[in-house]
Amino acid sequence: MKFIIVLHSWHVNSMGFRVKEVDVASEIEAYGEAKKMQDDIDSFYSSATEIIKISDSETITPRMLTFSERITGRIG
């Protein structure tokens, strides 16, 4: 099973998103990987995690955001 882990961290301002694709046996293992990612962040920051299940044929392709997407926070 494949999952995408999206981790957002912040204090006063956003520290950004971390996105990681994992290939694990179950959703529980995906949450374990997400916990490891959270543990790497300084405990001073707050964080939120989302786990998204994808099919085995799907994959994420990283891309740079456009200037407009960076300013507005909207994609498209």
mmCIF file as gemmi writes it, N, C-alpha and C atoms, coordinates in Angstrom:
data_model
loop_
_atom_site.group_PDB
_atom_site.id
_atom_site.type_symbol
_atom_site.label_atom_id
_atom_site.label_alt_id
_atom_site.label_comp_id
_atom_site.label_asym_id
_atom_site.label_entity_id
_atom_site.label_seq_id
_atom_site.pdbx_PDB_ins_code
_atom_site.Cartn_x
_atom_site.Cartn_y
_atom_site.Cartn_z
_atom_site.occupancy
_atom_site.B_iso_or_equiv
_atom_site.pdbx_formal_charge
_atom_site.auth_seq_id
_atom_site.auth_asym_id
_atom_site.pdbx_PDB_model_num
ATOM 1 N N . MET Axp A 1 ? 0.847 -1.184 0 1 0 ? 1 A 1
ATOM 2 C CA . MET Axp A 1 ? 0 0 0 1 0 ? 1 A 1
ATOM 3 C C . MET Axp A 1 ? 0.884 1.235 0 1 0 ? 1 A 1
ATOM 4 N N . LYS Axp A 2 ? 0.449 2.235 -0.701 1 0 ? 2 A 1
ATOM 5 C CA . LYS Axp A 2 ? 1.206 3.481 -0.749 1 0 ? 2 A 1
ATOM 6 C C . LYS Axp A 2 ? 0.407 4.59 -0.067 1 0 ? 2 A 1
ATOM 7 N N . PHE Axp A 3 ? 1.133 5.424 0.645 1 0 ? 3 A 1
ATOM 8 C CA . PHE Axp A 3 ? 0.528 6.552 1.331 1 0 ? 3 A 1
ATOM 9 C C . PHE Axp A 3 ? 1.38 7.789 1.101 1 0 ? 3 A 1
ATOM 10 N N . ILE Axp A 4 ? 0.735 8.932 1.167 1 0 ? 4 A 1
ATOM 11 C CA . ILE Axp A 4 ? 1.443 10.21 1.144 1 0 ? 4 A 1
ATOM 12 C C . ILE Axp A 4 ? 1.246 10.839 2.51 1 0 ? 4 A 1
ATOM 13 N N . ILE Axp A 5 ? 2.342 11.22 3.139 1 0 ? 5 A 1
ATOM 14 C CA . ILE Axp A 5 ? 2.296 11.892 4.437 1 0 ? 5 A 1
ATOM 15 C C . ILE Axp A 5 ? 2.533 13.377 4.192 1 0 ? 5 A 1
ATOM 16 N N . VAL Axp A 6 ? 1.615 14.2 4.683 1 0 ? 6 A 1
ATOM 17 C CA . VAL Axp A 6 ? 1.761 15.655 4.578 1 0 ? 6 A 1
ATOM 18 C C . VAL Axp A 6 ? 1.84 16.194 5.998 1 0 ? 6 A 1
ATOM 19 N N . LEU Axp A 7 ? 2.948 16.825 6.306 1 0 ? 7 A 1
ATOM 20 C CA . LEU Axp A 7 ? 3.189 17.356 7.647 1 0 ? 7 A 1
ATOM 21 C C . LEU Axp A 7 ? 3.343 18.866 7.558 1 0 ? 7 A 1
ATOM 22 N N . HIS Axp A 8 ? 2.519 19.596 8.303 1 0 ? 8 A 1
ATOM 23 C CA . HIS Axp A 8 ? 2.595 21.054 8.336 1 0 ? 8 A 1
ATOM 24 C C . HIS Axp A 8 ? 3.019 21.479 9.737 1 0 ? 8 A 1
ATOM 25 N N . SER Axp A 9 ? 4.035 22.293 9.826 1 0 ? 9 A 1
ATOM 26 C CA . SER Axp A 9 ? 4.488 22.774 11.14 1 0 ? 9 A 1
ATOM 27 C C . SER Axp A 9 ? 4.452 24.291 11.167 1 0 ? 9 A 1
ATOM 28 N N . TRP Axp A 10 ? 4.204 24.826 12.369 1 0 ? 10 A 1
ATOM 29 C CA . TRP Axp A 10 ? 4.109 26.274 12.532 1 0 ? 10 A 1
ATOM 30 C C . TRP Axp A 10 ? 4.34 26.655 13.98 1 0 ? 10 A 1
ATOM 31 N N . HIS Axp A 11 ? 4.638 27.908 14.195 1 0 ? 11 A 1
ATOM 32 C CA . HIS Axp A 11 ? 4.614 28.506 15.528 1 0 ? 11 A 1
ATOM 33 C C . HIS Axp A 11 ? 3.747 29.742 15.399 1 0 ? 11 A 1
ATOM 34 N N . VAL Axp A 12 ? 4.301 30.862 15.052 1 0 ? 12 A 1
ATOM 35 C CA . VAL Axp A 12 ? 3.504 32.041 14.73 1 0 ? 12 A 1
ATOM 36 C C . VAL Axp A 12 ? 3.263 32.059 13.225 1 0 ? 12 A 1
ATOM 37 N N . ASN Axp A 13 ? 4.294 31.741 12.475 1 0 ? 13 A 1
ATOM 38 C CA . ASN Axp A 13 ? 4.198 31.659 11.018 1 0 ? 13 A 1
ATOM 39 C C . ASN Axp A 13 ? 4.384 30.215 10.593 1 0 ? 13 A 1
ATOM 40 N N . SER Axp A 14 ? 3.913 29.925 9.402 1 0 ? 14 A 1
ATOM 41 C CA . SER Axp A 14 ? 4.07 28.571 8.859 1 0 ? 14 A 1
ATOM 42 C C . SER Axp A 14 ? 5.54 28.267 8.621 1 0 ? 14 A 1
ATOM 43 N N . MET Axp A 15 ? 5.938 27.055 8.989 1 0 ? 15 A 1
ATOM 44 C CA . MET Axp A 15 ? 7.297 26.591 8.72 1 0 ? 15 A 1
ATOM 45 C C . MET Axp A 15 ? 7.318 25.775 7.426 1 0 ? 15 A 1
ATOM 46 N N . GLY Axp A 16 ? 6.16 25.665 6.785 1 0 ? 16 A 1
ATOM 47 C CA . GLY Axp A 16 ? 6.066 24.953 5.518 1 0 ? 16 A 1
ATOM 48 C C . GLY Axp A 16 ? 5.524 23.544 5.661 1 0 ? 16 A 1
ATOM 49 N N . PHE Axp A 17 ? 5.438 22.893 4.53 1 0 ? 17 A 1
ATOM 50 C CA . PHE Axp A 17 ? 4.914 21.536 4.45 1 0 ? 17 A 1
ATOM 51 C C . PHE Axp A 17 ? 6.041 20.574 4.096 1 0 ? 17 A 1
ATOM 52 N N . ARG Axp A 18 ? 5.981 19.409 4.672 1 0 ? 18 A 1
ATOM 53 C CA . ARG Axp A 18 ? 6.882 18.319 4.289 1 0 ? 18 A 1
ATOM 54 C C . ARG Axp A 18 ? 6.004 17.216 3.72 1 0 ? 18 A 1
ATOM 55 N N . VAL Axp A 19 ? 6.357 16.74 2.554 1 0 ? 19 A 1
ATOM 56 C CA . VAL Axp A 19 ? 5.576 15.713 1.88 1 0 ? 19 A 1
ATOM 57 C C . VAL Axp A 19 ? 6.481 14.52 1.622 1 0 ? 19 A 1
ATOM 58 N N . LYS Axp A 20 ? 5.992 13.34 1.992 1 0 ? 20 A 1
ATOM 59 C CA . LYS Axp A 20 ? 6.794 12.134 1.815 1 0 ? 20 A 1
ATOM 60 C C . LYS Axp A 20 ? 5.886 11 1.355 1 0 ? 20 A 1
ATOM 61 N N . GLU Axp A 21 ? 6.327 10.285 0.343 1 0 ? 21 A 1
ATOM 62 C CA . GLU Axp A 21 ? 5.609 9.112 -0.131 1 0 ? 21 A 1
ATOM 63 C C . GLU Axp A 21 ? 6.216 7.885 0.533 1 0 ? 21 A 1
ATOM 64 N N . VAL Axp A 22 ? 5.375 7.04 1.122 1 0 ? 22 A 1
ATOM 65 C CA . VAL Axp A 22 ? 5.86 5.824 1.78 1 0 ? 22 A 1
ATOM 66 C C . VAL Axp A 22 ? 5.128 4.608 1.227 1 0 ? 22 A 1
ATOM 67 N N . ASP Axp A 23 ? 5.836 3.509 1.144 1 0 ? 23 A 1
ATOM 68 C CA . ASP Axp A 23 ? 5.273 2.234 0.707 1 0 ? 23 A 1
ATOM 69 C C . ASP Axp A 23 ? 5.368 1.284 1.889 1 0 ? 23 A 1
ATOM 70 N N . VAL Axp A 24 ? 4.258 1.13 2.61 1 0 ? 24 A 1
ATOM 71 C CA . VAL Axp A 24 ? 4.233 0.32 3.832 1 0 ? 24 A 1
ATOM 72 C C . VAL Axp A 24 ? 3.094 -0.689 3.754 1 0 ? 24 A 1
ATOM 73 N N . ALA Axp A 25 ? 3.056 -1.606 4.707 1 0 ? 25 A 1
ATOM 74 C CA . ALA Axp A 25 ? 2.065 -2.687 4.69 1 0 ? 25 A 1
ATOM 75 C C . ALA Axp A 25 ? 0.682 -2.246 5.138 1 0 ? 25 A 1
ATOM 76 N N . SER Axp A 26 ? 0.612 -1.235 6.027 1 0 ? 26 A 1
ATOM 77 C CA . SER Axp A 26 ? -0.698 -0.834 6.557 1 0 ? 26 A 1
ATOM 78 C C . SER Axp A 26 ? -0.715 0.651 6.892 1 0 ? 26 A 1
ATOM 79 N N . GLU Axp A 27 ? -1.916 1.132 7.146 1 0 ? 27 A 1
ATOM 80 C CA . GLU Axp A 27 ? -2.074 2.54 7.522 1 0 ? 27 A 1
ATOM 81 C C . GLU Axp A 27 ? -1.432 2.819 8.882 1 0 ? 27 A 1
ATOM 82 N N . ILE Axp A 28 ? -1.416 1.843 9.751 1 0 ? 28 A 1
ATOM 83 C CA . ILE Axp A 28 ? -0.791 1.999 11.069 1 0 ? 28 A 1
ATOM 84 C C . ILE Axp A 28 ? 0.704 2.272 10.915 1 0 ? 28 A 1
ATOM 85 N N . GLU Axp A 29 ? 1.352 1.556 9.992 1 0 ? 29 A 1
ATOM 86 C CA . GLU Axp A 29 ? 2.772 1.797 9.743 1 0 ? 29 A 1
ATOM 87 C C . GLU Axp A 29 ? 2.994 3.181 9.139 1 0 ? 29 A 1
ATOM 88 N N . ALA Axp A 30 ? 2.059 3.64 8.327 1 0 ? 30 A 1
ATOM 89 C CA . ALA Axp A 30 ? 2.157 4.99 7.753 1 0 ? 30 A 1
ATOM 90 C C . ALA Axp A 30 ? 2.088 6.038 8.859 1 0 ? 30 A 1
ATOM 91 N N . TYR Axp A 31 ? 1.209 5.818 9.849 1 0 ? 31 A 1
ATOM 92 C CA . TYR Axp A 31 ? 1.147 6.738 10.987 1 0 ? 31 A 1
ATOM 93 C C . TYR Axp A 31 ? 2.445 6.69 11.802 1 0 ? 31 A 1
ATOM 94 N N . GLY Axp A 32 ? 3.07 5.528 11.871 1 0 ? 32 A 1
ATOM 95 C CA . GLY Axp A 32 ? 4.364 5.419 12.552 1 0 ? 32 A 1
ATOM 96 C C . GLY Axp A 32 ? 5.428 6.25 11.849 1 0 ? 32 A 1
ATOM 97 N N . GLU Axp A 33 ? 5.441 6.203 10.509 1 0 ? 33 A 1
ATOM 98 C CA . GLU Axp A 33 ? 6.377 7.024 9.733 1 0 ? 33 A 1
ATOM 99 C C . GLU Axp A 33 ? 6.099 8.503 9.945 1 0 ? 33 A 1
ATOM 100 N N . ALA Axp A 34 ? 4.823 8.865 10.001 1 0 ? 34 A 1
ATOM 101 C CA . ALA Axp A 34 ? 4.453 10.267 10.234 1 0 ? 34 A 1
ATOM 102 C C . ALA Axp A 34 ? 4.92 10.722 11.616 1 0 ? 34 A 1
ATOM 103 N N . LYS Axp A 35 ? 4.81 9.843 12.595 1 0 ? 35 A 1
ATOM 104 C CA . LYS Axp A 35 ? 5.263 10.162 13.955 1 0 ? 35 A 1
ATOM 105 C C . LYS Axp A 35 ? 6.769 10.414 13.975 1 0 ? 35 A 1
ATOM 106 N N . LYS Axp A 36 ? 7.522 9.608 13.209 1 0 ? 36 A 1
ATOM 107 C CA . LYS Axp A 36 ? 8.969 9.823 13.121 1 0 ? 36 A 1
ATOM 108 C C . LYS Axp A 36 ? 9.273 11.194 12.518 1 0 ? 36 A 1
ATOM 109 N N . MET Axp A 37 ? 8.495 11.584 11.503 1 0 ? 37 A 1
ATOM 110 C CA . MET Axp A 37 ? 8.692 12.901 10.894 1 0 ? 37 A 1
ATOM 111 C C . MET Axp A 37 ? 8.401 14.013 11.901 1 0 ? 37 A 1
ATOM 112 N N . GLN Axp A 38 ? 7.332 13.833 12.691 1 0 ? 38 A 1
ATOM 113 C CA . GLN Axp A 38 ? 6.989 14.831 13.703 1 0 ? 38 A 1
ATOM 114 C C . GLN Axp A 38 ? 8.06 14.927 14.772 1 0 ? 38 A 1
ATOM 115 N N . ASP Axp A 39 ? 8.657 13.809 15.142 1 0 ? 39 A 1
ATOM 116 C CA . ASP Axp A 39 ? 9.686 13.802 16.174 1 0 ? 39 A 1
ATOM 117 C C . ASP Axp A 39 ? 10.941 14.547 15.733 1 0 ? 39 A 1
ATOM 118 N N . ASP Axp A 40 ? 11.164 14.647 14.416 1 0 ? 40 A 1
ATOM 119 C CA . ASP Axp A 40 ? 12.325 15.374 13.893 1 0 ? 40 A 1
ATOM 120 C C . ASP Axp A 40 ? 12.175 16.884 14.036 1 0 ? 40 A 1
ATOM 121 N N . ILE Axp A 41 ? 10.937 17.348 14.243 1 0 ? 41 A 1
ATOM 122 C CA . ILE Axp A 41 ? 10.674 18.779 14.38 1 0 ? 41 A 1
ATOM 123 C C . ILE Axp A 41 ? 10.859 19.179 15.842 1 0 ? 41 A 1
ATOM 124 N N . ASP Axp A 42 ? 11.399 20.34 16.061 1 0 ? 42 A 1
ATOM 125 C CA . ASP Axp A 42 ? 11.563 20.871 17.419 1 0 ? 42 A 1
ATOM 126 C C . ASP Axp A 42 ? 10.204 20.894 18.117 1 0 ? 42 A 1
ATOM 127 N N . SER Axp A 43 ? 10.129 20.446 19.355 1 0 ? 43 A 1
ATOM 128 C CA . SER Axp A 43 ? 8.859 20.372 20.084 1 0 ? 43 A 1
ATOM 129 C C . SER Axp A 43 ? 8.25 21.749 20.34 1 0 ? 43 A 1
ATOM 130 N N . PHE Axp A 44 ? 9.007 22.806 20.082 1 0 ? 44 A 1
ATOM 131 C CA . PHE Axp A 44 ? 8.504 24.164 20.248 1 0 ? 44 A 1
ATOM 132 C C . PHE Axp A 44 ? 7.429 24.481 19.214 1 0 ? 44 A 1
ATOM 133 N N . TYR Axp A 45 ? 7.484 23.822 18.056 1 0 ? 45 A 1
ATOM 134 C CA . TYR Axp A 45 ? 6.544 24.09 16.968 1 0 ? 45 A 1
ATOM 135 C C . TYR Axp A 45 ? 5.33 23.178 17.057 1 0 ? 45 A 1
ATOM 136 N N . SER Axp A 46 ? 4.197 23.69 16.622 1 0 ? 46 A 1
ATOM 137 C CA . SER Axp A 46 ? 2.992 22.878 16.496 1 0 ? 46 A 1
ATOM 138 C C . SER Axp A 46 ? 3.008 22.227 15.124 1 0 ? 46 A 1
ATOM 139 N N . SER Axp A 47 ? 2.316 21.107 14.993 1 0 ? 47 A 1
ATOM 140 C CA . SER Axp A 47 ? 2.286 20.455 13.694 1 0 ? 47 A 1
ATOM 141 C C . SER Axp A 47 ? 0.975 19.706 13.515 1 0 ? 47 A 1
ATOM 142 N N . ALA Axp A 48 ? 0.626 19.5 12.25 1 0 ? 48 A 1
ATOM 143 C CA . ALA Axp A 48 ? -0.556 18.723 11.88 1 0 ? 48 A 1
ATOM 144 C C . ALA Axp A 48 ? -0.145 17.763 10.779 1 0 ? 48 A 1
ATOM 145 N N . THR Axp A 49 ? -0.702 16.572 10.818 1 0 ? 49 A 1
ATOM 146 C CA . THR Axp A 49 ? -0.338 15.537 9.856 1 0 ? 49 A 1
ATOM 147 C C . THR Axp A 49 ? -1.582 15.019 9.161 1 0 ? 49 A 1
ATOM 148 N N . GLU Axp A 50 ? -1.449 14.776 7.875 1 0 ? 50 A 1
ATOM 149 C CA . GLU Axp A 50 ? -2.518 14.15 7.094 1 0 ? 50 A 1
ATOM 150 C C . GLU Axp A 50 ? -1.918 12.979 6.334 1 0 ? 50 A 1
ATOM 151 N N . ILE Axp A 51 ? -2.606 11.851 6.342 1 0 ? 51 A 1
ATOM 152 C CA . ILE Axp A 51 ? -2.158 10.658 5.627 1 0 ? 51 A 1
ATOM 153 C C . ILE Axp A 51 ? -3.169 10.394 4.512 1 0 ? 51 A 1
ATOM 154 N N . ILE Axp A 52 ? -2.675 10.264 3.285 1 0 ? 52 A 1
ATOM 155 C CA . ILE Axp A 52 ? -3.542 10.062 2.128 1 0 ? 52 A 1
ATOM 156 C C . ILE Axp A 52 ? -3.158 8.744 1.463 1 0 ? 52 A 1
ATOM 157 N N . LYS Axp A 53 ? -4.133 7.856 1.301 1 0 ? 53 A 1
ATOM 158 C CA . LYS Axp A 53 ? -3.872 6.574 0.646 1 0 ? 53 A 1
ATOM 159 C C . LYS Axp A 53 ? -3.96 6.776 -0.868 1 0 ? 53 A 1
ATOM 160 N N . ILE Axp A 54 ? -2.983 6.232 -1.585 1 0 ? 54 A 1
ATOM 161 C CA . ILE Axp A 54 ? -2.992 6.298 -3.04 1 0 ? 54 A 1
ATOM 162 C C . ILE Axp A 54 ? -2.833 4.894 -3.608 1 0 ? 54 A 1
ATOM 163 N N . SER Axp A 55 ? -3.175 4.729 -4.872 1 0 ? 55 A 1
ATOM 164 C CA . SER Axp A 55 ? -3.022 3.4 -5.487 1 0 ? 55 A 1
ATOM 165 C C . SER Axp A 55 ? -1.546 3.133 -5.764 1 0 ? 55 A 1
ATOM 166 N N . ASP Axp A 56 ? -1.217 1.883 -5.966 1 0 ? 56 A 1
ATOM 167 C CA . ASP Axp A 56 ? 0.173 1.49 -6.183 1 0 ? 56 A 1
ATOM 168 C C . ASP Axp A 56 ? 0.747 2.075 -7.472 1 0 ? 56 A 1
ATOM 169 N N . SER Axp A 57 ? -0.118 2.409 -8.43 1 0 ? 57 A 1
ATOM 170 C CA . SER Axp A 57 ? 0.375 2.952 -9.699 1 0 ? 57 A 1
ATOM 171 C C . SER Axp A 57 ? 0.602 4.462 -9.64 1 0 ? 57 A 1
ATOM 172 N N . GLU Axp A 58 ? 0.069 5.137 -8.609 1 0 ? 58 A 1
ATOM 173 C CA . GLU Axp A 58 ? 0.234 6.582 -8.482 1 0 ? 58 A 1
ATOM 174 C C . GLU Axp A 58 ? 1.549 6.926 -7.797 1 0 ? 58 A 1
ATOM 175 N N . THR Axp A 59 ? 2.031 8.113 -8.075 1 0 ? 59 A 1
ATOM 176 C CA . THR Axp A 59 ? 3.242 8.609 -7.431 1 0 ? 59 A 1
ATOM 177 C C . THR Axp A 59 ? 3.168 10.135 -7.389 1 0 ? 59 A 1
ATOM 178 N N . ILE Axp A 60 ? 3.914 10.741 -6.486 1 0 ? 60 A 1
ATOM 179 C CA . ILE Axp A 60 ? 3.932 12.198 -6.435 1 0 ? 60 A 1
ATOM 180 C C . ILE Axp A 60 ? 5.131 12.697 -7.229 1 0 ? 60 A 1
ATOM 181 N N . THR Axp A 61 ? 4.927 13.804 -7.89 1 0 ? 61 A 1
ATOM 182 C CA . THR Axp A 61 ? 6.019 14.421 -8.64 1 0 ? 61 A 1
ATOM 183 C C . THR Axp A 61 ? 6.232 15.821 -8.084 1 0 ? 61 A 1
ATOM 184 N N . PRO Axp A 62 ? 7.384 16.062 -7.499 1 0 ? 62 A 1
ATOM 185 C CA . PRO Axp A 62 ? 7.64 17.381 -6.937 1 0 ? 62 A 1
ATOM 186 C C . PRO Axp A 62 ? 7.761 18.437 -8.029 1 0 ? 62 A 1
ATOM 187 N N . ARG Axp A 63 ? 7.283 19.632 -7.748 1 0 ? 63 A 1
ATOM 188 C CA . ARG Axp A 63 ? 7.416 20.742 -8.677 1 0 ? 63 A 1
ATOM 189 C C . ARG Axp A 63 ? 7.564 22.018 -7.88 1 0 ? 63 A 1
ATOM 190 N N . MET Axp A 64 ? 8.144 23.004 -8.501 1 0 ? 64 A 1
ATOM 191 C CA . MET Axp A 64 ? 8.304 24.305 -7.86 1 0 ? 64 A 1
ATOM 192 C C . MET Axp A 64 ? 7.003 25.097 -8.006 1 0 ? 64 A 1
ATOM 193 N N . LEU Axp A 65 ? 6.611 25.799 -6.968 1 0 ? 65 A 1
ATOM 194 C CA . LEU Axp A 65 ? 5.447 26.663 -7.042 1 0 ? 65 A 1
ATOM 195 C C . LEU Axp A 65 ? 5.788 27.911 -7.84 1 0 ? 65 A 1
ATOM 196 N N . THR Axp A 66 ? 4.776 28.445 -8.515 1 0 ? 66 A 1
ATOM 197 C CA . THR Axp A 66 ? 4.984 29.703 -9.22 1 0 ? 66 A 1
ATOM 198 C C . THR Axp A 66 ? 5.016 30.831 -8.191 1 0 ? 66 A 1
ATOM 199 N N . PHE Axp A 67 ? 5.478 31.991 -8.609 1 0 ? 67 A 1
ATOM 200 C CA . PHE Axp A 67 ? 5.529 33.142 -7.707 1 0 ? 67 A 1
ATOM 201 C C . PHE Axp A 67 ? 4.128 33.476 -7.186 1 0 ? 67 A 1
ATOM 202 N N . SER Axp A 68 ? 3.145 33.45 -8.077 1 0 ? 68 A 1
ATOM 203 C CA . SER Axp A 68 ? 1.765 33.742 -7.693 1 0 ? 68 A 1
ATOM 204 C C . SER Axp A 68 ? 1.248 32.739 -6.668 1 0 ? 68 A 1
ATOM 205 N N . GLU Axp A 69 ? 1.553 31.446 -6.843 1 0 ? 69 A 1
ATOM 206 C CA . GLU Axp A 69 ? 1.11 30.424 -5.897 1 0 ? 69 A 1
ATOM 207 C C . GLU Axp A 69 ? 1.771 30.618 -4.541 1 0 ? 69 A 1
ATOM 208 N N . ARG Axp A 70 ? 3.019 31.048 -4.515 1 0 ? 70 A 1
ATOM 209 C CA . ARG Axp A 70 ? 3.696 31.291 -3.242 1 0 ? 70 A 1
ATOM 210 C C . ARG Axp A 70 ? 3.058 32.454 -2.494 1 0 ? 70 A 1
ATOM 211 N N . ILE Axp A 71 ? 2.707 33.507 -3.208 1 0 ? 71 A 1
ATOM 212 C CA . ILE Axp A 71 ? 2.143 34.71 -2.575 1 0 ? 71 A 1
ATOM 213 C C . ILE Axp A 71 ? 0.707 34.462 -2.097 1 0 ? 71 A 1
ATOM 214 N N . THR Axp A 72 ? -0.12 33.881 -2.969 1 0 ? 72 A 1
ATOM 215 C CA . THR Axp A 72 ? -1.551 33.723 -2.639 1 0 ? 72 A 1
ATOM 216 C C . THR Axp A 72 ? -1.857 32.456 -1.882 1 0 ? 72 A 1
ATOM 217 N N . GLY Axp A 73 ? -0.993 31.432 -1.996 1 0 ? 73 A 1
ATOM 218 C CA . GLY Axp A 73 ? -1.285 30.154 -1.347 1 0 ? 73 A 1
ATOM 219 C C . GLY Axp A 73 ? -2.258 29.301 -2.13 1 0 ? 73 A 1
ATOM 220 N N . ARG Axp A 74 ? -2.624 29.761 -3.325 1 0 ? 74 A 1
ATOM 221 C CA . ARG Axp A 74 ? -3.573 29.023 -4.164 1 0 ? 74 A 1
ATOM 222 C C . ARG Axp A 74 ? -2.855 28.41 -5.347 1 0 ? 74 A 1
ATOM 223 N N . ILE Axp A 75 ? -3.235 27.194 -5.665 1 0 ? 75 A 1
ATOM 224 C CA . ILE Axp A 75 ? -2.629 26.511 -6.805 1 0 ? 75 A 1
ATOM 225 C C . ILE Axp A 75 ? -3.609 26.549 -7.975 1 0 ? 75 A 1
ATOM 226 N N . GLY Axp A 76 ? -3.087 26.912 -9.124 1 0 ? 76 A 1
ATOM 227 C CA . GLY Axp A 76 ? -3.923 26.888 -10.333 1 0 ? 76 A 1
ATOM 228 C C . GLY Axp A 76 ? -4.24 28.173 -10.874 1 0 ? 76 A 1
